Amino acid sequence: MSKDDLNEKPAVVLLSGGLDSMVAAGIAKTQGYRVNALTVDYNQRHRRELDSATLIANAIGVDRHLVLPLDLRKIGGSALTSEMAVPKDGVGSDIPITYVPARNLVFLSLTLAWCEAIGAQDIFIGVNALDYSGYPDCRPEFIKSFEKTAELATKAGSEGAKFSIHAPLQFMSKAEIVDKAYELGLDPSMSWSCYDPGEDGRPCGLCDSCRLRQQGFAQTGRQDPVDYRKRI
């Protein structure tokens, strides 16, 4: 039976290469969407998550994987787009310097543009409002507001198209996301979470993202298959 026979709808998934985006892409696939994966190469401090995005896209079987270059180092303002040191002393209560200015707003705009170009109305993003580092562009009210922005900003929207921003992990804990990965048959070792890998290519184990990932695995009673340089 062909994809046309299945009448699958196209969707664009923002695929960073991280655990959350991998699970979001897996959910889109199991819900019957034809997945088009968008990865933004924003000249972040390492390339490893871009490699992971390719691994995940191939494993899931996306229709197309678009890697779009966008040099956010020219804007700066984040430890992920500069030479500022990545914090390693634990997740704090303030917005950390790993926040990239307006990143999800920029990325969703690019995702929306591709949606309109291919006739899709569904966007999947792996943002999470529970186990995260306090980034404002992960908040539910921001994600909801972008649906209205999409309607107002596009030709398709002015002609009546209704865009849907799917954030299936929005209220899931990291442990629940880990469980979901296994439920979907996805290998977490394909994904990459670390902000600051060592020269040997192994994740640091101490940045916010590594800590949240390790805590999530620990809460499920599973061993994270990633080989950390240090474990919390």
Secondary structure as the mmCIF struct_conf table of DSSP 4:
data_model
#
loop_
_struct_conf.conf_type_id
_struct_conf.id
_struct_conf.beg_label_comp_id
_struct_conf.beg_label_asym_id
_struct_conf.beg_label_seq_id
_struct_conf.end_label_comp_id
_struct_conf.end_label_asym_id
_struct_conf.end_label_seq_id
HELX_RH_AL_P HELX_RH_AL_P1 LYS A 3 LEU A 6
TURN_TY1_P TURN_TY1_P1 ASN A 7 ASN A 7
HELX_LH_PP_P HELX_LH_PP_P1 GLU A 8 LYS A 9
STRN STRN1 PRO A 10 LEU A 14
BEND BEND1 GLY A 17 GLY A 18
HELX_RH_AL_P HELX_RH_AL_P2 LEU A 19 THR A 30
TURN_TY1_P TURN_TY1_P2 GLN A 31 GLY A 32
STRN STRN2 ARG A 34 ASP A 41
BEND BEND2 ARG A 45 ARG A 45
BEND BEND3 ARG A 47 ARG A 47
HELX_RH_AL_P HELX_RH_AL_P3 ARG A 48 ILE A 60
TURN_TY1_P TURN_TY1_P3 GLY A 61 GLY A 61
BEND BEND4 ASP A 63 ASP A 63
STRN STRN3 ARG A 64 PRO A 69
HELX_RH_3T_P HELX_RH_3T_P1 LEU A 72 LYS A 74
TURN_TY1_P TURN_TY1_P4 ILE A 75 ILE A 75
BEND BEND5 SER A 78 SER A 78
TURN_TY1_P TURN_TY1_P5 ALA A 79 LEU A 80
BEND BEND6 THR A 81 GLU A 83
HELX_LH_PP_P HELX_LH_PP_P2 MET A 84 PRO A 87
BEND BEND7 ASP A 89 ASP A 89
BEND BEND8 SER A 93 ASP A 94
HELX_LH_PP_P HELX_LH_PP_P3 ILE A 95 PRO A 96
TURN_TY1_P TURN_TY1_P6 ILE A 97 THR A 98
HELX_LH_PP_P HELX_LH_PP_P4 TYR A 99 VAL A 100
TURN_TY1_P TURN_TY1_P7 PRO A 101 ALA A 102
HELX_RH_AL_P HELX_RH_AL_P4 ARG A 103 ILE A 118
TURN_TY1_P TURN_TY1_P8 GLY A 119 GLY A 119
STRN STRN4 ASP A 122 PHE A 124
BEND BEND9 ALA A 129 TYR A 132
HELX_RH_3T_P HELX_RH_3T_P2 PRO A 136 CYS A 138
BEND BEND10 ARG A 139 ARG A 139
HELX_RH_AL_P HELX_RH_AL_P5 PRO A 140 ALA A 153
HELX_RH_AL_P HELX_RH_AL_P6 LYS A 155 SER A 158
TURN_TY1_P TURN_TY1_P9 GLU A 159 GLY A 160
STRN STRN5 SER A 164 HIS A 166
TURN_TY1_P TURN_TY1_P10 PRO A 168 PHE A 171
HELX_RH_AL_P HELX_RH_AL_P7 LYS A 174 GLU A 183
TURN_TY1_P TURN_TY1_P11 LEU A 184 GLY A 185
HELX_RH_3T_P HELX_RH_3T_P3 PRO A 188 MET A 190
BEND BEND11 TYR A 195 ASP A 196
TURN_TY1_P TURN_TY1_P12 GLU A 199 ASP A 200
BEND BEND12 GLY A 201 GLY A 201
BEND BEND13 GLY A 205 GLY A 205
BEND BEND14 CYS A 207 CYS A 207
HELX_RH_AL_P HELX_RH_AL_P8 ASP A 208 THR A 220
TURN_TY1_P TURN_TY1_P13 GLY A 221 GLY A 221
HELX_LH_PP_P HELX_LH_PP_P5 ARG A 222 ASP A 224
BEND BEND15 VAL A 226 VAL A 226
BEND BEND16 ARG A 229 LYS A 230
#
